[in-house]
Amino acid sequence: MSEAARARVFVVDDDAAIRDSLVWLFRSRGLLALSFSSGEAFLDTWRPDLDGCIVADIRMEGIGGLELFDRLKQQGSRLPVVFLTGHGDVPMAVSALKRGARDFIEKPFNDNDLVDIVIAVLDEQAVLRAAEQQSLERDHRLDRLTARERQVLDLLLEGRLNKQIADELGVSMRTVEVHRARVFEKMGVRNAVELASQLAPRRP
């Protein structure tokens, strides 16, 4: 099962017939879909750890899709939103996209195209989550290094040899070798190339 298949699609629409048909459509493609009859209902359910994609009608009774999107962002939500509308116009689409909406689709739409868009959004979210997790793990490993090990690490990344590092830090070659080995162990790498590769995203 792909990441997309495990993620959730949150259908927010005040039209029961459309809501039910969308949930059926997403489930028919292996996605877990939940429906909400209003923006308020989804806000009551939203939690910071929710993962997935929102598919929301832009015009609804109560708060509309754009207002729902704004309120979620104010609460720290990072859920991507795909807007649906039967009354869209260019200024509305531009406004939605400028606010960070992932897509803006006019009704009637092609069912398969809509699902493909949502799956693409979910897959992008999965890639972002994986990158964030790797970044957290890398930072955790760096935090475990002592001040001296950080000095050795920085000089290793500058391409210095053990002898040069020893001279720079005023310590013996043996001491540098011990620190180097500890840096590799704590960072979970086998050599300086792997170390540079792991830390490349952090360096300018």
C-alpha positions as YAML, in Angstrom:
chain: A
units: angstrom
residues:
- id: 1
  name: MET
  ca: [0.00, 0.00, 0.00]
- id: 2
  name: SER
  ca: [1.41, 3.40, -1.00]
- id: 3
  name: GLU
  ca: [1.74, 6.41, 1.27]
- id: 4
  name: ALA
  ca: [-1.15, 7.96, -0.59]
- id: 5
  name: ALA
  ca: [-3.35, 4.96, 0.08]
- id: 6
  name: ARG
  ca: [-2.67, 5.21, 3.81]
- id: 7
  name: ALA
  ca: [-3.35, 8.93, 3.95]
- id: 8
  name: ARG
  ca: [-6.75, 10.50, 4.41]
- id: 9
  name: VAL
  ca: [-8.83, 12.67, 2.16]
- id: 10
  name: PHE
  ca: [-11.10, 15.05, 4.02]
- id: 11
  name: VAL
  ca: [-14.09, 15.94, 1.87]
- id: 12
  name: VAL
  ca: [-15.76, 19.17, 3.04]
- id: 13
  name: ASP
  ca: [-18.94, 20.00, 1.15]
- id: 14
  name: ASP
  ca: [-22.43, 21.08, 2.24]
- id: 15
  name: ASP
  ca: [-24.05, 19.15, -0.64]
- id: 16
  name: ALA
  ca: [-24.75, 15.65, 0.70]
- id: 17
  name: ALA
  ca: [-24.98, 14.08, -2.76]
- id: 18
  name: ILE
  ca: [-21.62, 15.48, -3.89]
- id: 19
  name: ARG
  ca: [-20.06, 14.64, -0.52]
- id: 20
  name: ASP
  ca: [-21.16, 11.02, -0.72]
- id: 21
  name: SER
  ca: [-20.12, 10.63, -4.34]
- id: 22
  name: LEU
  ca: [-16.66, 12.05, -3.63]
- id: 23
  name: VAL
  ca: [-16.12, 9.74, -0.66]
- id: 24
  name: TRP
  ca: [-17.17, 6.78, -2.81]
- id: 25
  name: LEU
  ca: [-14.87, 7.96, -5.61]
- id: 26
  name: PHE
  ca: [-11.80, 8.25, -3.39]
- id: 27
  name: ARG
  ca: [-12.51, 4.95, -1.63]
- id: 28
  name: SER
  ca: [-12.91, 3.24, -5.00]
- id: 29
  name: ARG
  ca: [-9.26, 4.20, -5.69]
- id: 30
  name: GLY
  ca: [-8.04, 2.86, -2.34]
- id: 31
  name: LEU
  ca: [-7.94, 6.14, -0.42]
- id: 32
  name: LEU
  ca: [-9.38, 6.54, 3.05]
- id: 33
  name: ALA
  ca: [-11.91, 9.34, 2.75]
- id: 34
  name: LEU
  ca: [-13.92, 11.06, 5.46]
- id: 35
  name: SER
  ca: [-16.65, 13.62, 4.87]
- id: 36
  name: PHE
  ca: [-17.77, 16.78, 6.65]
- id: 37
  name: SER
  ca: [-20.94, 18.72, 5.96]
- id: 38
  name: SER
  ca: [-19.44, 22.13, 6.73]
- id: 39
  name: GLY
  ca: [-16.23, 24.01, 7.37]
- id: 40
  name: GLU
  ca: [-17.23, 24.34, 11.00]
- id: 41
  name: ALA
  ca: [-17.60, 20.56, 11.33]
- id: 42
  name: PHE
  ca: [-14.11, 20.04, 9.96]
- id: 43
  name: LEU
  ca: [-12.63, 22.72, 12.24]
- id: 44
  name: ASP
  ca: [-14.17, 20.88, 15.21]
- id: 45
  name: THR
  ca: [-12.39, 17.71, 14.13]
- id: 46
  name: TRP
  ca: [-9.06, 19.20, 13.02]
- id: 47
  name: ARG
  ca: [-5.97, 18.38, 15.06]
- id: 48
  name: PRO
  ca: [-2.37, 19.45, 14.38]
- id: 49
  name: ASP
  ca: [-1.33, 15.85, 13.72]
- id: 50
  name: LEU
  ca: [-3.92, 15.19, 11.01]
- id: 51
  name: ASP
  ca: [-2.30, 13.94, 7.85]
- id: 52
  name: GLY
  ca: [-3.83, 14.00, 4.40]
- id: 53
  name: CYS
  ca: [-5.47, 16.36, 1.95]
- id: 54
  name: ILE
  ca: [-8.60, 18.48, 2.14]
- id: 55
  name: VAL
  ca: [-10.96, 18.58, -0.81]
- id: 56
  name: ALA
  ca: [-13.35, 21.45, -0.09]
- id: 57
  name: ASP
  ca: [-16.14, 23.22, -1.89]
- id: 58
  name: ILE
  ca: [-15.30, 26.88, -2.05]
- id: 59
  name: ARG
  ca: [-18.90, 28.05, -1.54]
- id: 60
  name: MET
  ca: [-20.73, 26.52, 1.43]
- id: 61
  name: GLU
  ca: [-23.32, 27.49, 3.99]
- id: 62
  name: GLY
  ca: [-21.58, 29.00, 7.01]
- id: 63
  name: ILE
  ca: [-17.89, 29.53, 6.45]
- id: 64
  name: GLY
  ca: [-16.77, 29.03, 2.88]
- id: 65
  name: GLY
  ca: [-13.78, 27.09, 1.64]
- id: 66
  name: LEU
  ca: [-11.42, 30.06, 1.56]
- id: 67
  name: GLU
  ca: [-12.32, 31.10, 5.10]
- id: 68
  name: LEU
  ca: [-11.90, 27.51, 6.27]
- id: 69
  name: PHE
  ca: [-8.45, 27.47, 4.65]
- id: 70
  name: ASP
  ca: [-7.49, 30.75, 6.32]
- id: 71
  name: ARG
  ca: [-8.66, 29.59, 9.75]
- id: 72
  name: LEU
  ca: [-6.76, 26.33, 9.43]
- id: 73
  name: LYS
  ca: [-3.57, 28.16, 8.49]
- id: 74
  name: GLN
  ca: [-4.02, 30.47, 11.48]
- id: 75
  name: GLN
  ca: [-4.17, 27.38, 13.68]
- id: 76
  name: GLY
  ca: [-0.97, 26.04, 12.15]
- id: 77
  name: SER
  ca: [-2.45, 23.51, 9.74]
- id: 78
  name: ARG
  ca: [-0.20, 22.35, 6.92]
- id: 79
  name: LEU
  ca: [-2.84, 20.22, 5.24]
- id: 80
  name: PRO
  ca: [-2.92, 20.89, 1.50]
- id: 81
  name: VAL
  ca: [-6.27, 21.98, 0.09]
- id: 82
  name: VAL
  ca: [-7.81, 21.28, -3.30]
- id: 83
  name: PHE
  ca: [-10.79, 23.57, -3.90]
- id: 84
  name: LEU
  ca: [-13.85, 22.57, -5.89]
- id: 85
  name: THR
  ca: [-16.37, 25.03, -7.20]
- id: 86
  name: GLY
  ca: [-19.28, 25.25, -9.53]
- id: 87
  name: HIS
  ca: [-19.18, 29.02, -9.58]
- id: 88
  name: GLY
  ca: [-15.50, 29.79, -9.86]
- id: 89
  name: ASP
  ca: [-13.96, 32.67, -11.66]
- id: 90
  name: VAL
  ca: [-10.41, 33.71, -12.41]
- id: 91
  name: PRO
  ca: [-10.01, 36.20, -9.51]
- id: 92
  name: MET
  ca: [-11.28, 33.61, -7.04]
- id: 93
  name: ALA
  ca: [-8.90, 30.98, -8.38]
- id: 94
  name: VAL
  ca: [-5.98, 33.39, -8.26]
- id: 95
  name: SER
  ca: [-6.87, 34.37, -4.69]
- id: 96
  name: ALA
  ca: [-7.07, 30.74, -3.60]
- id: 97
  name: LEU
  ca: [-3.76, 29.81, -5.19]
- id: 98
  name: LYS
  ca: [-2.02, 32.91, -3.80]
- id: 99
  name: ARG
  ca: [-3.15, 31.89, -0.32]
- id: 100
  name: GLY
  ca: [-1.41, 28.57, -0.82]
- id: 101
  name: ALA
  ca: [-4.16, 26.30, -2.11]
- id: 102
  name: ARG
  ca: [-2.79, 23.27, -3.89]
- id: 103
  name: ASP
  ca: [-5.30, 23.36, -6.74]
- id: 104
  name: PHE
  ca: [-8.59, 24.87, -7.86]
- id: 105
  name: ILE
  ca: [-10.94, 22.69, -9.88]
- id: 106
  name: GLU
  ca: [-14.20, 23.70, -11.51]
- id: 107
  name: LYS
  ca: [-17.24, 21.44, -11.56]
- id: 108
  name: PRO
  ca: [-18.03, 19.36, -13.48]
- id: 109
  name: PHE
  ca: [-14.65, 17.66, -13.35]
- id: 110
  name: ASN
  ca: [-13.23, 14.39, -14.56]
- id: 111
  name: ASP
  ca: [-13.32, 11.92, -11.66]
- id: 112
  name: ASN
  ca: [-10.03, 10.26, -12.49]
- id: 113
  name: ASP
  ca: [-8.28, 13.60, -12.96]
- id: 114
  name: LEU
  ca: [-9.43, 14.73, -9.52]
- id: 115
  name: VAL
  ca: [-8.24, 11.54, -7.82]
- id: 116
  name: ASP
  ca: [-4.92, 11.69, -9.68]
- id: 117
  name: ILE
  ca: [-4.40, 15.26, -8.43]
- id: 118
  name: VAL
  ca: [-5.18, 14.27, -4.85]
- id: 119
  name: ILE
  ca: [-2.86, 11.24, -5.01]
- id: 120
  name: ALA
  ca: [-0.08, 13.47, -6.37]
- id: 121
  name: VAL
  ca: [-0.63, 15.91, -3.49]
- id: 122
  name: LEU
  ca: [-0.55, 13.07, -0.94]
- id: 123
  name: ASP
  ca: [2.64, 11.67, -2.43]
- id: 124
  name: GLU
  ca: [4.26, 15.13, -2.26]
- id: 125
  name: GLN
  ca: [3.24, 15.32, 1.39]
- id: 126
  name: ALA
  ca: [4.82, 11.91, 2.03]
- id: 127
  name: VAL
  ca: [8.11, 13.07, 0.48]
- id: 128
  name: LEU
  ca: [8.07, 16.23, 2.61]
- id: 129
  name: ARG
  ca: [7.38, 14.24, 5.77]
- id: 130
  name: ALA
  ca: [10.25, 11.87, 5.02]
- id: 131
  name: ALA
  ca: [12.63, 14.79, 4.44]
- id: 132
  name: GLU
  ca: [11.53, 16.43, 7.68]
- id: 133
  name: GLN
  ca: [12.07, 13.19, 9.59]
- id: 134
  name: GLN
  ca: [15.57, 12.82, 8.14]
- id: 135
  name: SER
  ca: [16.34, 16.40, 9.11]
- id: 136
  name: LEU
  ca: [15.17, 15.80, 12.67]
- id: 137
  name: GLU
  ca: [17.25, 12.63, 12.96]
- id: 138
  name: ARG
  ca: [20.32, 14.43, 11.58]
- id: 139
  name: ASP
  ca: [19.91, 17.30, 14.04]
- id: 140
  name: HIS
  ca: [19.49, 14.82, 16.89]
- id: 141
  name: ARG
  ca: [22.75, 13.13, 15.91]
- id: 142
  name: LEU
  ca: [24.55, 16.48, 15.73]
- id: 143
  name: ASP
  ca: [23.27, 17.40, 19.19]
- id: 144
  name: ARG
  ca: [24.98, 14.29, 20.58]
- id: 145
  name: LEU
  ca: [28.43, 15.48, 19.47]
- id: 146
  name: THR
  ca: [30.72, 17.13, 22.00]
- id: 147
  name: ALA
  ca: [32.18, 20.57, 21.29]
- id: 148
  name: ARG
  ca: [35.50, 19.01, 20.29]
- id: 149
  name: GLU
  ca: [33.79, 16.48, 18.04]
- id: 150
  name: ARG
  ca: [31.95, 19.34, 16.33]
- id: 151
  name: GLN
  ca: [35.29, 21.05, 15.68]
- id: 152
  name: VAL
  ca: [36.67, 17.85, 14.16]
- id: 153
  name: LEU
  ca: [33.51, 17.42, 12.11]
- id: 154
  name: ASP
  ca: [33.74, 20.97, 10.72]
- id: 155
  name: LEU
  ca: [37.36, 20.48, 9.73]
- id: 156
  name: LEU
  ca: [36.59, 17.11, 8.17]
- id: 157
  name: LEU
  ca: [33.92, 18.75, 6.07]
- id: 158
  name: GLU
  ca: [36.50, 21.32, 4.93]
- id: 159
  name: GLY
  ca: [38.52, 18.41, 3.58]
- id: 160
  name: ARG
  ca: [41.31, 18.62, 6.16]
- id: 161
  name: LEU
  ca: [43.49, 15.59, 6.78]
- id: 162
  name: ASN
  ca: [44.02, 14.17, 10.28]
- id: 163
  name: LYS
  ca: [47.46, 15.79, 10.51]
- id: 164
  name: GLN
  ca: [46.07, 19.18, 9.53]
- id: 165
  name: ILE
  ca: [43.21, 18.84, 12.03]
- id: 166
  name: ALA
  ca: [45.67, 17.90, 14.79]
- id: 167
  name: ASP
  ca: [47.79, 20.96, 14.02]
- id: 168
  name: GLU
  ca: [44.73, 23.22, 13.86]
- id: 169
  name: LEU
  ca: [43.38, 22.01, 17.20]
- id: 170
  name: GLY
  ca: [46.77, 21.56, 18.90]
- id: 171
  name: VAL
  ca: [46.15, 17.89, 19.71]
- id: 172
  name: SER
  ca: [47.78, 14.62, 18.75]
- id: 173
  name: MET
  ca: [46.95, 12.62, 15.63]
- id: 174
  name: ARG
  ca: [45.70, 9.80, 17.88]
- id: 175
  name: THR
  ca: [43.27, 12.19, 19.57]
- id: 176
  name: VAL
  ca: [41.94, 13.31, 16.19]
- id: 177
  name: GLU
  ca: [41.50, 9.68, 15.13]
- id: 178
  name: VAL
  ca: [39.49, 8.93, 18.27]
- id: 179
  name: HIS
  ca: [37.25, 11.98, 17.78]
- id: 180
  name: ARG
  ca: [36.85, 11.19, 14.10]
- id: 181
  name: ALA
  ca: [35.74, 7.64, 14.91]
- id: 182
  name: ARG
  ca: [33.24, 8.94, 17.46]
- id: 183
  name: VAL
  ca: [31.87, 11.47, 14.96]
- id: 184
  name: PHE
  ca: [31.32, 8.72, 12.39]
- id: 185
  name: GLU
  ca: [29.68, 6.46, 14.99]
- id: 186
  name: LYS
  ca: [27.33, 9.12, 16.34]
- id: 187
  name: MET
  ca: [26.39, 10.35, 12.88]
- id: 188
  name: GLY
  ca: [25.81, 6.78, 11.67]
- id: 189
  name: VAL
  ca: [28.22, 7.03, 8.73]
- id: 190
  name: ARG
  ca: [31.21, 4.97, 7.61]
- id: 191
  name: ASN
  ca: [33.39, 7.67, 6.12]
- id: 192
  name: ALA
  ca: [33.81, 11.38, 5.40]
- id: 193
  name: VAL
  ca: [32.01, 11.12, 2.06]
- id: 194
  name: GLU
  ca: [28.87, 9.77, 3.73]
- id: 195
  name: LEU
  ca: [29.21, 12.43, 6.40]
- id: 196
  name: ALA
  ca: [29.40, 15.22, 3.81]
- id: 197
  name: SER
  ca: [26.45, 13.76, 1.95]
- id: 198
  name: GLN
  ca: [24.35, 13.56, 5.12]
- id: 199
  name: LEU
  ca: [25.10, 17.15, 6.10]
- id: 200
  name: ALA
  ca: [25.01, 18.69, 2.64]
- id: 201
  name: PRO
  ca: [21.46, 20.10, 3.07]
- id: 202
  name: ARG
  ca: [22.61, 22.07, 6.15]
- id: 203
  name: ARG
  ca: [25.64, 23.66, 4.53]
- id: 204
  name: PRO
  ca: [25.50, 26.79, 2.33]
...
